[in-house]
Amino acid sequence: MTGNDLREARATLGQRWGLNRPLHMAEMGRILRLKGRDPGASVRDWERGHTPISGPAEIAVEAMLAGFVPRGATVAAAAAAKREAE
């Protein structure tokens, strides 16, 4: 997964989850349960190519794109996923 792939995934998930915008980097970081003061910093570094995307994060993003809605995702996201499943 490249930085551009991750950026596209944020856009796709934001639309799919009913936000009508890309997920913010901090939102993606929190959903991925990244630690630290700024969970979006790792997402920003990954998208800019400063650090490689970790394997577990890549798997989690792929799972979300396949329909998995993790705890911590927005209520709108859960509702949107439920509508898609019906």
C-alpha positions in Angstrom: 0.0 0.0 0.0 1.4 3.4 -1.0 0.7 6.8 0.5 -1.6 7.6 -2.4 -3.5 4.3 -1.7 -3.9 5.4 1.9 -5.1 8.8 0.9 -7.7 7.2 -1.4 -8.8 4.9 1.3 -9.4 7.8 3.7 -11.6 9.4 1.0 -13.5 6.2 0.2 -14.1 5.4 3.9 -15.3 8.9 4.6 -17.8 8.7 1.8 -18.9 5.1 2.6 -19.4 6.0 6.3 -21.7 8.9 5.5 -19.3 11.8 6.3 -19.4 13.1 2.7 -15.7 14.0 3.1 -12.4 12.1 3.5 -11.6 10.9 7.0 -9.2 13.3 8.6 -5.7 12.0 9.3 -6.3 12.2 13.0 -9.6 10.3 12.6 -7.8 7.5 10.7 -5.1 7.4 13.3 -7.6 7.0 16.1 -9.5 4.3 14.2 -6.3 2.5 13.7 -5.6 2.9 17.4 -2.3 4.6 16.9 -0.7 5.9 20.1 0.8 9.3 20.9 -0.2 12.8 21.2 -1.1 13.2 17.5 -2.4 9.9 16.0 -2.7 11.6 12.6 1.1 12.2 12.5 1.8 8.6 11.5 -0.9 8.7 8.8 0.6 12.0 7.5 4.1 10.4 7.5 2.8 7.3 5.7 1.0 9.4 3.0 4.0 11.6 2.4 6.3 8.6 2.1 8.4 9.6 5.1 7.9 6.2 6.7 6.6 2.9 5.4 3.1 1.9 6.3 3.1 -0.8 8.9 1.9 -4.3 8.0 -0.9 -4.3 10.6 -2.1 -0.8 9.6 -2.2 -1.9 5.9 -4.2 -5.0 6.8 -6.6 -3.0 8.9 -7.2 -0.5 6.1 -7.8 -3.3 3.7 -10.3 -4.9 6.1 -12.2 -1.5 6.4 -12.3 -1.2 2.7 -13.8 -4.7 2.5 -16.6 -3.7 4.9 -15.2 -4.1 8.5 -16.2 -1.2 10.8 -13.9 -1.1 13.8 -14.9 0.1 17.3 -14.2 3.8 17.4 -15.5 4.6 14.0 -18.2 7.2 13.9 -21.9 6.4 14.4 -22.5 7.5 10.9 -19.9 4.9 9.7 -21.7 2.1 11.6 -25.0 3.1 10.2 -23.7 3.3 6.6 -22.0 -0.1 6.9 -25.3 -1.6 8.2 -27.2 -0.1 5.2 -24.6 -1.6 2.8 -24.9 -5.0 4.3 -28.7 -5.1 3.9 
